[in-house]
């Protein structure tokens, strides 16, 4: 596909997926504008030979459009399909299920699209996590394990040194992708879009179930400095609905009743990353 055709498919998919959250986004040139000062930006994903990888999408959820140093939550995602258009469309759905859900929850702070929690092992940070997307063969075992375990606190010791370095202003995105099958498992943690080797090794060492057939999980966690107001508090135009914001709502253990236990409603088809 030509670059403009790829962009058109991605932007249309973003508009459709954000509408599922009750948010109206419209295409305006190179970005998709949302309520208030929010937007979603698209950049070409580097692939082999410097070409964009088919089915791979880099999306940036802009929280304060027009502010040069404003926070942008970048994430790379990928999809599968028979055509490149189907691959791009499924990649955006994967992003919307996990990453966009966490950002929308941070904006609205109602506990509808994500869980809020904190951990003493990451002082100064609170977390907003969207649903886990679990897909592949025999995905119930991995999904049930996720429903009973908080992954982020188990990676805190490996994440802390990474979070101590230079980071983008405000919020920081952490993506976890892991699975595969027994003897051929994969585990990757990205902080602000960059691979974190120590955290990835710690994720691989966890006792999540490995089976004989391929199965994966994808999670996205938005780390927010303690005391930082959500956009709904800082700018009431930023969401389509009023909100008390996330301040004071943090819980230590979301448990099975939270988003980690809602995987079946949010899970995607068999597609990677």
Phi and psi in degrees as GROMACS dihedral restraints (atoms count N, CA, C in turn):
[ dihedral_restraints ]
;  ai    aj    ak    al  type     phi  dphi    fc
    3     4     5     6     1   -70.7    20    10
    4     5     6     7     1   152.1    20    10
    6     7     8     9     1   -52.4    20    10
    7     8     9    10     1   -41.7    20    10
    9    10    11    12     1   -66.9    20    10
   10    11    12    13     1   -37.2    20    10
   12    13    14    15     1   -65.2    20    10
   13    14    15    16     1   -40.9    20    10
   15    16    17    18     1   -59.5    20    10
   16    17    18    19     1   -46.9    20    10
   18    19    20    21     1   -60.7    20    10
   19    20    21    22     1   -42.0    20    10
   21    22    23    24     1   -60.9    20    10
   22    23    24    25     1   -43.8    20    10
   24    25    26    27     1   -63.1    20    10
   25    26    27    28     1   -46.5    20    10
   27    28    29    30     1   -62.3    20    10
   28    29    30    31     1   -46.5    20    10
   30    31    32    33     1   -65.4    20    10
   31    32    33    34     1   -40.7    20    10
   33    34    35    36     1   -62.1    20    10
   34    35    36    37     1   -39.8    20    10
   36    37    38    39     1   -65.8    20    10
   37    38    39    40     1   -39.7    20    10
   39    40    41    42     1   -62.0    20    10
   40    41    42    43     1   -45.1    20    10
   42    43    44    45     1   -58.0    20    10
   43    44    45    46     1   -45.8    20    10
   45    46    47    48     1   -64.3    20    10
   46    47    48    49     1   -45.7    20    10
   48    49    50    51     1   -69.0    20    10
   49    50    51    52     1   -38.1    20    10
   51    52    53    54     1   -69.5    20    10
   52    53    54    55     1   -26.5    20    10
   54    55    56    57     1   -63.5    20    10
   55    56    57    58     1   -26.5    20    10
   57    58    59    60     1   -66.0    20    10
   58    59    60    61     1   -21.4    20    10
   60    61    62    63     1   -93.8    20    10
   61    62    63    64     1     7.3    20    10
   63    64    65    66     1    76.7    20    10
   64    65    66    67     1    21.4    20    10
   66    67    68    69     1  -113.0    20    10
   67    68    69    70     1   133.8    20    10
   69    70    71    72     1   -94.4    20    10
   70    71    72    73     1   114.9    20    10
   72    73    74    75     1  -114.4    20    10
   73    74    75    76     1   142.9    20    10
   75    76    77    78     1  -132.9    20    10
   76    77    78    79     1   147.0    20    10
   78    79    80    81     1   -76.9    20    10
   79    80    81    82     1   126.9    20    10
   81    82    83    84     1  -135.0    20    10
   82    83    84    85     1    89.5    20    10
   84    85    86    87     1    68.3    20    10
   85    86    87    88     1  -122.1    20    10
   87    88    89    90     1   -86.3    20    10
   88    89    90    91     1    -4.7    20    10
   90    91    92    93     1  -124.6    20    10
   91    92    93    94     1   165.1    20    10
   93    94    95    96     1  -112.2    20    10
   94    95    96    97     1   110.1    20    10
   96    97    98    99     1   -79.9    20    10
   97    98    99   100     1   138.9    20    10
   99   100   101   102     1  -116.2    20    10
  100   101   102   103     1  -167.8    20    10
  102   103   104   105     1   -62.2    20    10
  103   104   105   106     1   148.2    20    10
  105   106   107   108     1    61.1    20    10
  106   107   108   109     1  -125.7    20    10
  108   109   110   111     1  -107.8    20    10
  109   110   111   112     1    20.0    20    10
  111   112   113   114     1   -88.5    20    10
  112   113   114   115     1   157.4    20    10
  114   115   116   117     1  -165.2    20    10
  115   116   117   118     1   166.3    20    10
  117   118   119   120     1  -123.5    20    10
  118   119   120   121     1   122.8    20    10
  120   121   122   123     1  -102.4    20    10
  121   122   123   124     1   153.8    20    10
  123   124   125   126     1  -124.4    20    10
  124   125   126   127     1   134.5    20    10
  126   127   128   129     1  -131.0    20    10
  127   128   129   130     1   151.8    20    10
  129   130   131   132     1   -64.8    20    10
  130   131   132   133     1   132.3    20    10
  132   133   134   135     1   -84.5    20    10
  133   134   135   136     1   125.3    20    10
  135   136   137   138     1   -68.7    20    10
  136   137   138   139     1   132.4    20    10
  138   139   140   141     1  -125.7    20    10
  139   140   141   142     1  -165.5    20    10
  141   142   143   144     1   -63.8    20    10
  142   143   144   145     1   136.1    20    10
  144   145   146   147     1    69.7    20    10
  145   146   147   148     1    18.7    20    10
  147   148   149   150     1    79.3    20    10
  148   149   150   151     1     6.3    20    10
  150   151   152   153     1   -93.1    20    10
  151   152   153   154     1   151.5    20    10
  153   154   155   156     1   -63.4    20    10
  154   155   156   157     1   134.6    20    10
  156   157   158   159     1   -72.4    20    10
  157   158   159   160     1   127.5    20    10
  159   160   161   162     1   -60.4    20    10
  160   161   162   163     1   130.3    20    10
  162   163   164   165     1    82.8    20    10
  163   164   165   166     1    -6.2    20    10
  165   166   167   168     1   -98.6    20    10
  166   167   168   169     1   139.9    20    10
  168   169   170   171     1  -136.3    20    10
  169   170   171   172     1   133.8    20    10
  171   172   173   174     1  -107.5    20    10
  172   173   174   175     1   116.8    20    10
  174   175   176   177     1  -121.0    20    10
  175   176   177   178     1   136.6    20    10
  177   178   179   180     1  -119.1    20    10
  178   179   180   181     1   117.3    20    10
  180   181   182   183     1   -86.0    20    10
  181   182   183   184     1   108.0    20    10
  183   184   185   186     1   -87.1    20    10
  184   185   186   187     1   124.9    20    10
  186   187   188   189     1   -92.1    20    10
  187   188   189   190     1   -26.0    20    10
  189   190   191   192     1  -140.1    20    10
  190   191   192   193     1    79.1    20    10
  192   193   194   195     1   -61.3    20    10
  193   194   195   196     1   135.6    20    10
  195   196   197   198     1    97.1    20    10
  196   197   198   199     1   -11.8    20    10
  198   199   200   201     1   -99.6    20    10
  199   200   201   202     1   118.6    20    10
  201   202   203   204     1   -58.4    20    10
  202   203   204   205     1   -37.7    20    10
  204   205   206   207     1  -103.3    20    10
  205   206   207   208     1    18.2    20    10
  207   208   209   210     1   -70.1    20    10
  208   209   210   211     1   153.4    20    10
  210   211   212   213     1   -70.0    20    10
  211   212   213   214     1   137.1    20    10
  213   214   215   216     1  -130.3    20    10
  214   215   216   217     1   125.5    20    10
  216   217   218   219     1   -95.4    20    10
  217   218   219   220     1   102.3    20    10
  219   220   221   222     1   -92.0    20    10
  220   221   222   223     1   144.8    20    10
  222   223   224   225     1  -152.9    20    10
  223   224   225   226     1   142.1    20    10
  225   226   227   228     1  -103.7    20    10
  226   227   228   229     1   134.6    20    10
  228   229   230   231     1  -139.1    20    10
  229   230   231   232     1   165.3    20    10
  231   232   233   234     1  -143.9    20    10
  232   233   234   235     1   157.0    20    10
  234   235   236   237     1  -139.7    20    10
  235   236   237   238     1   170.2    20    10
  237   238   239   240     1  -119.8    20    10
  238   239   240   241     1   157.7    20    10
  240   241   242   243     1   171.0    20    10
  241   242   243   244     1   171.4    20    10
  243   244   245   246     1   -76.8    20    10
  244   245   246   247     1   -27.9    20    10
  246   247   248   249     1  -121.8    20    10
  247   248   249   250     1   164.2    20    10
  249   250   251   252     1   -64.0    20    10
  250   251   252   253     1   -34.1    20    10
  252   253   254   255     1   -63.3    20    10
  253   254   255   256     1   -42.4    20    10
  255   256   257   258     1   -64.2    20    10
  256   257   258   259     1   -38.9    20    10
  258   259   260   261     1   -63.1    20    10
  259   260   261   262     1   -44.7    20    10
  261   262   263   264     1   -66.2    20    10
  262   263   264   265     1   -40.6    20    10
  264   265   266   267     1   -63.2    20    10
  265   266   267   268     1   -43.5    20    10
  267   268   269   270     1   -70.1    20    10
  268   269   270   271     1   -31.4    20    10
  270   271   272   273     1   -63.5    20    10
  271   272   273   274     1   -41.6    20    10
  273   274   275   276     1   -66.8    20    10
  274   275   276   277     1   -37.8    20    10
  276   277   278   279     1   -61.8    20    10
  277   278   279   280     1   -41.5    20    10
  279   280   281   282     1   -61.3    20    10
  280   281   282   283     1   -45.3    20    10
  282   283   284   285     1   -60.0    20    10
  283   284   285   286     1   -44.1    20    10
  285   286   287   288     1   -65.6    20    10
  286   287   288   289     1   -38.5    20    10
  288   289   290   291     1   -63.4    20    10
  289   290   291   292     1   -38.7    20    10
  291   292   293   294     1  -107.3    20    10
  292   293   294   295     1   -60.0    20    10
  294   295   296   297     1   -74.1    20    10
  295   296   297   298     1   -53.7    20    10
  297   298   299   300     1   -60.7    20    10
  298   299   300   301     1   -35.0    20    10
  300   301   302   303     1   -60.0    20    10
  301   302   303   304     1   -42.1    20    10
  303   304   305   306     1   -65.5    20    10
  304   305   306   307     1   -40.9    20    10
  306   307   308   309     1   -68.5    20    10
  307   308   309   310     1   -43.3    20    10
  309   310   311   312     1   -61.7    20    10
  310   311   312   313     1   -40.3    20    10
  312   313   314   315     1   -63.6    20    10
  313   314   315   316     1   -40.0    20    10
  315   316   317   318     1   -61.1    20    10
  316   317   318   319     1   -38.7    20    10
  318   319   320   321     1   -67.8    20    10
  319   320   321   322     1   -44.0    20    10
  321   322   323   324     1   -94.4    20    10
  322   323   324   325     1   -34.1    20    10
  324   325   326   327     1    64.1    20    10
  325   326   327   328     1    32.9    20    10
  327   328   329   330     1  -104.7    20    10
  328   329   330   331     1    -3.7    20    10
  330   331   332   333     1    75.5    20    10
  331   332   333   334     1    12.9    20    10
  333   334   335   336     1   -85.9    20    10
  334   335   336   337     1   -34.0    20    10
  336   337   338   339     1  -114.2    20    10
  337   338   339   340     1    -1.0    20    10
  339   340   341   342     1  -169.8    20    10
  340   341   342   343     1   170.0    20    10
  342   343   344   345     1  -103.2    20    10
  343   344   345   346     1   144.5    20    10
  345   346   347   348     1  -109.9    20    10
  346   347   348   349     1   130.6    20    10
  348   349   350   351     1  -159.3    20    10
  349   350   351   352     1   163.1    20    10
  351   352   353   354     1  -128.7    20    10
  352   353   354   355     1   165.4    20    10
  354   355   356   357     1  -142.2    20    10
  355   356   357   358     1   136.5    20    10
  357   358   359   360     1   -65.0    20    10
  358   359   360   361     1   -18.2    20    10
  360   361   362   363     1   -79.0    20    10
  361   362   363   364     1   -10.9    20    10
  363   364   365   366     1  -126.2    20    10
  364   365   366   367     1    71.6    20    10
  366   367   368   369     1   -60.1    20    10
  367   368   369   370     1   140.0    20    10
  369   370   371   372     1    90.6    20    10
  370   371   372   373     1    -4.6    20    10
  372   373   374   375     1  -123.4    20    10
  373   374   375   376     1   146.3    20    10
  375   376   377   378     1  -120.3    20    10
  376   377   378   379     1   160.2    20    10
  378   379   380   381     1  -123.9    20    10
  379   380   381   382     1   143.0    20    10
  381   382   383   384     1  -124.2    20    10
  382   383   384   385     1   120.2    20    10
  384   385   386   387     1  -121.2    20    10
  385   386   387   388     1   131.8    20    10
  387   388   389   390     1   -83.2    20    10
  388   389   390   391     1  -177.6    20    10
  390   391   392   393     1   -62.0    20    10
  391   392   393   394     1   152.1    20    10
  393   394   395   396     1   -86.5    20    10
  394   395   396   397     1   131.1    20    10
  396   397   398   399     1   -96.2    20    10
  397   398   399   400     1   117.5    20    10
  399   400   401   402     1  -120.1    20    10
  400   401   402   403     1   128.8    20    10
  402   403   404   405     1  -150.6    20    10
  403   404   405   406     1   155.6    20    10
  405   406   407   408     1   121.4    20    10
  406   407   408   409     1  -163.7    20    10
  408   409   410   411     1   -85.0    20    10
  409   410   411   412     1   136.1    20    10
  411   412   413   414     1    60.4    20    10
  412   413   414   415     1    39.3    20    10
  414   415   416   417     1   -69.0    20    10
  415   416   417   418     1   -15.5    20    10
  417   418   419   420     1   -60.5    20    10
  418   419   420   421     1   -38.8    20    10
  420   421   422   423     1   -62.2    20    10
  421   422   423   424     1   -46.3    20    10
  423   424   425   426     1   -68.4    20    10
  424   425   426   427     1   -39.4    20    10
  426   427   428   429     1   -64.4    20    10
  427   428   429   430     1   -41.9    20    10
  429   430   431   432     1   -64.8    20    10
  430   431   432   433     1   -37.3    20    10
  432   433   434   435     1   -63.5    20    10
  433   434   435   436     1   -42.1    20    10
  435   436   437   438     1   -64.3    20    10
  436   437   438   439     1   -36.3    20    10
  438   439   440   441     1   -65.2    20    10
  439   440   441   442     1   -25.0    20    10
  441   442   443   444     1  -102.0    20    10
  442   443   444   445     1    -3.9    20    10
  444   445   446   447     1  -133.1    20    10
  445   446   447   448     1   136.1    20    10
  447   448   449   450     1   -90.7    20    10
  448   449   450   451     1   116.3    20    10
  450   451   452   453     1   -77.9    20    10
  451   452   453   454     1   -41.7    20    10
  453   454   455   456     1   -55.8    20    10
  454   455   456   457     1   -49.6    20    10
  456   457   458   459     1   -59.0    20    10
  457   458   459   460     1   -31.3    20    10
  459   460   461   462     1   -71.8    20    10
  460   461   462   463     1   -16.2    20    10
  462   463   464   465     1  -103.6    20    10
  463   464   465   466     1     2.0    20    10
  465   466   467   468     1   -58.2    20    10
  466   467   468   469     1   -42.2    20    10
  468   469   470   471     1   -61.1    20    10
  469   470   471   472     1   -35.9    20    10
  471   472   473   474     1   -80.7    20    10
  472   473   474   475     1   -27.8    20    10
  474   475   476   477     1   -78.9    20    10
  475   476   477   478     1   -33.6    20    10
  477   478   479   480     1   -53.5    20    10
  478   479   480   481     1   -47.4    20    10
  480   481   482   483     1   -61.1    20    10
  481   482   483   484     1   -34.6    20    10
  483   484   485   486     1   -68.0    20    10
  484   485   486   487     1   -36.6    20    10
  486   487   488   489     1   -76.5    20    10
  487   488   489   490     1   -14.0    20    10
  489   490   491   492     1   -79.8    20    10
  490   491   492   493     1   -15.9    20    10
  492   493   494   495     1   -85.2    20    10
  493   494   495   496     1  -174.4    20    10
  495   496   497   498     1   -63.2    20    10
  496   497   498   499     1   129.9    20    10
  498   499   500   501     1  -134.4    20    10
  499   500   501   502     1   159.2    20    10
  501   502   503   504     1   -59.9    20    10
  502   503   504   505     1   155.8    20    10
  504   505   506   507     1   -59.8    20    10
  505   506   507   508     1   137.4    20    10
  507   508   509   510     1    76.2    20    10
  508   509   510   511     1  -120.1    20    10
  510   511   512   513     1   -76.0    20    10
  511   512   513   514     1   155.4    20    10
  513   514   515   516     1  -134.0    20    10
  514   515   516   517     1   128.5    20    10
  516   517   518   519     1   -91.0    20    10
  517   518   519   520     1   137.6    20    10
  519   520   521   522     1  -125.5    20    10
  520   521   522   523     1   116.9    20    10
  522   523   524   525     1  -105.1    20    10
  523   524   525   526     1   135.6    20    10
  525   526   527   528     1  -120.1    20    10
  526   527   528   529     1   127.6    20    10
  528   529   530   531     1  -133.8    20    10
  529   530   531   532     1   122.0    20    10
  531   532   533   534     1  -154.2    20    10
  532   533   534   535     1   158.5    20    10
  534   535   536   537     1   145.5    20    10
  535   536   537   538     1  -141.0    20    10
  537   538   539   540     1   106.1    20    10
  538   539   540   541     1  -131.3    20    10
  540   541   542   543     1  -152.8    20    10
  541   542   543   544     1   170.0    20    10
  543   544   545   546     1   -53.8    20    10
  544   545   546   547     1   123.7    20    10
  546   547   548   549     1    86.3    20    10
  547   548   549   550     1   -10.7    20    10
  549   550   551   552     1  -136.7    20    10
  550   551   552   553     1    42.3    20    10
  552   553   554   555     1   -83.1    20    10
  553   554   555   556     1   157.7    20    10
  555   556   557   558     1  -130.8    20    10
  556   557   558   559     1   150.3    20    10
  558   559   560   561     1  -153.6    20    10
  559   560   561   562     1   126.5    20    10
  561   562   563   564     1  -141.3    20    10
  562   563   564   565     1   134.1    20    10
  564   565   566   567     1  -119.3    20    10
  565   566   567   568     1   129.3    20    10
  567   568   569   570     1  -118.2    20    10
  568   569   570   571     1   132.4    20    10
  570   571   572   573     1  -114.1    20    10
  571   572   573   574     1   117.4    20    10
  573   574   575   576     1    59.7    20    10
  574   575   576   577     1    29.0    20    10
  576   577   578   579     1    90.1    20    10
  577   578   579   580     1    -8.9    20    10
  579   580   581   582     1  -103.4    20    10
  580   581   582   583     1   138.3    20    10
  582   583   584   585     1   -64.9    20    10
  583   584   585   586     1   131.3    20    10
  585   586   587   588     1  -106.5    20    10
  586   587   588   589     1   104.9    20    10
  588   589   590   591     1   -63.9    20    10
  589   590   591   592     1   -46.0    20    10
  591   592   593   594     1   -63.7    20    10
  592   593   594   595     1   -43.4    20    10
  594   595   596   597     1   -67.4    20    10
  595   596   597   598     1   -36.7    20    10
  597   598   599   600     1   -63.9    20    10
  598   599   600   601     1   -41.5    20    10
  600   601   602   603     1   -64.5    20    10
  601   602   603   604     1   -38.7    20    10
  603   604   605   606     1   -66.4    20    10
  604   605   606   607     1   -37.0    20    10
  606   607   608   609     1   -65.4    20    10
  607   608   609   610     1   -42.5    20    10
  609   610   611   612     1   -63.1    20    10
  610   611   612   613     1   -30.6    20    10
  612   613   614   615     1   -77.3    20    10
  613   614   615   616     1   -12.4    20    10
  615   616   617   618     1   -69.9    20    10
  616   617   618   619     1   157.0    20    10
  618   619   620   621     1   -90.4    20    10
  619   620   621   622     1    42.7    20    10
  621   622   623   624     1   -70.5    20    10
  622   623   624   625     1   150.0    20    10
  624   625   626   627     1   -68.5    20    10
  625   626   627   628     1   133.5    20    10
  627   628   629   630     1  -109.2    20    10
  628   629   630   631     1   132.4    20    10
  630   631   632   633     1  -115.1    20    10
  631   632   633   634     1  -175.5    20    10
  633   634   635   636     1   -82.6    20    10
  634   635   636   637     1   -14.7    20    10
  636   637   638   639     1  -119.9    20    10
  637   638   639   640     1   159.8    20    10
  639   640   641   642     1   -70.2    20    10
  640   641   642   643     1   131.9    20    10
  642   643   644   645     1  -155.3    20    10
  643   644   645   646     1   139.8    20    10
  645   646   647   648     1  -135.1    20    10
  646   647   648   649     1   164.2    20    10
  648   649   650   651     1  -136.2    20    10
  649   650   651   652     1   146.0    20    10
  651   652   653   654     1  -131.5    20    10
  652   653   654   655     1   130.7    20    10
  654   655   656   657     1  -132.6    20    10
  655   656   657   658     1   151.9    20    10
  657   658   659   660     1  -134.9    20    10
  658   659   660   661     1   128.5    20    10
  660   661   662   663     1  -120.6    20    10
  661   662   663   664     1   130.7    20    10
  663   664   665   666     1  -100.0    20    10
  664   665   666   667     1   115.7    20    10
  666   667   668   669     1   -90.9    20    10
  667   668   669   670     1   129.6    20    10
  669   670   671   672     1  -124.4    20    10
  670   671   672   673     1   130.1    20    10
  672   673   674   675     1   -57.8    20    10
  673   674   675   676     1   138.7    20    10
  675   676   677   678     1   -57.1    20    10
  676   677   678   679     1   133.7    20    10
  678   679   680   681     1    88.3    20    10
  679   680   681   682     1    -7.3    20    10
  681   682   683   684     1   -75.8    20    10
  682   683   684   685     1   123.8    20    10
  684   685   686   687     1   -73.1    20    10
  685   686   687   688     1   148.5    20    10
  687   688   689   690     1   -72.3    20    10
  688   689   690   691     1   163.4    20    10
  690   691   692   693     1   -56.9    20    10
  691   692   693   694     1   -29.7    20    10
  693   694   695   696     1   -64.1    20    10
  694   695   696   697     1   -28.8    20    10
  696   697   698   699     1   -83.7    20    10
  697   698   699   700     1   -41.5    20    10
  699   700   701   702     1   -73.5    20    10
  700   701   702   703     1   -31.6    20    10
  702   703   704   705     1  -146.3    20    10
  703   704   705   706     1   103.4    20    10
  705   706   707   708     1   -63.4    20    10
  706   707   708   709     1   -11.8    20    10
  708   709   710   711     1   -83.3    20    10
  709   710   711   712     1    -4.7    20    10
  711   712   713   714     1   -74.6    20    10
  712   713   714   715     1   -16.6    20    10
  714   715   716   717     1  -133.9    20    10
  715   716   717   718     1   166.2    20    10
  717   718   719   720     1   -82.6    20    10
  718   719   720   721     1    -7.8    20    10
  720   721   722   723     1  -137.5    20    10
  721   722   723   724     1   149.2    20    10
  723   724   725   726     1   -67.5    20    10
  724   725   726   727     1   155.1    20    10
  726   727   728   729     1  -154.1    20    10
  727   728   729   730     1   147.0    20    10
  729   730   731   732     1   -79.4    20    10
  730   731   732   733     1   -10.5    20    10
  732   733   734   735     1    79.9    20    10
  733   734   735   736     1   169.4    20    10
  735   736   737   738     1   -80.7    20    10
  736   737   738   739     1   -13.9    20    10
  738   739   740   741     1   -58.8    20    10
  739   740   741   742     1   131.3    20    10
  741   742   743   744     1    80.5    20    10
  742   743   744   745     1     4.0    20    10
  744   745   746   747     1  -103.2    20    10
  745   746   747   748     1     3.2    20    10
  747   748   749   750     1   -71.5    20    10
  748   749   750   751     1   137.0    20    10
  750   751   752   753     1  -118.6    20    10
  751   752   753   754     1   152.1    20    10
  753   754   755   756     1   -77.2    20    10
  754   755   756   757     1   -35.8    20    10
  756   757   758   759     1  -136.2    20    10
  757   758   759   760     1   106.4    20    10
  759   760   761   762     1   -68.0    20    10
  760   761   762   763     1   -31.5    20    10
  762   763   764   765     1    69.7    20    10
  763   764   765   766     1  -177.0    20    10
  765   766   767   768     1   -67.2    20    10
  766   767   768   769     1   -26.0    20    10
  768   769   770   771     1   -74.5    20    10
  769   770   771   772     1   -12.7    20    10
  771   772   773   774     1   -85.2    20    10
  772   773   774   775     1  -162.1    20    10
  774   775   776   777     1   -63.7    20    10
  775   776   777   778     1   -29.0    20    10
  777   778   779   780     1   -65.1    20    10
  778   779   780   781     1   -23.4    20    10
  780   781   782   783     1   -92.2    20    10
  781   782   783   784     1     1.5    20    10
  783   784   785   786     1  -105.7    20    10
  784   785   786   787     1    24.1    20    10
  786   787   788   789     1   -59.3    20    10
  787   788   789   790     1   -34.6    20    10
  789   790   791   792     1   -64.5    20    10
  790   791   792   793     1   -35.5    20    10
  792   793   794   795     1   -71.7    20    10
  793   794   795   796     1   -30.3    20    10
  795   796   797   798     1  -103.8    20    10
  796   797   798   799     1    -7.2    20    10
  798   799   800   801     1   -64.5    20    10
  799   800   801   802     1   152.3    20    10
  801   802   803   804     1  -102.0    20    10
  802   803   804   805     1   176.8    20    10
  804   805   806   807     1   -72.9    20    10
  805   806   807   808     1  -174.9    20    10
  807   808   809   810     1   -74.0    20    10
  808   809   810   811     1    93.3    20    10
  810   811   812   813     1  -147.2    20    10
  811   812   813   814     1   150.1    20    10
  813   814   815   816     1   -88.8    20    10
  814   815   816   817     1   159.8    20    10
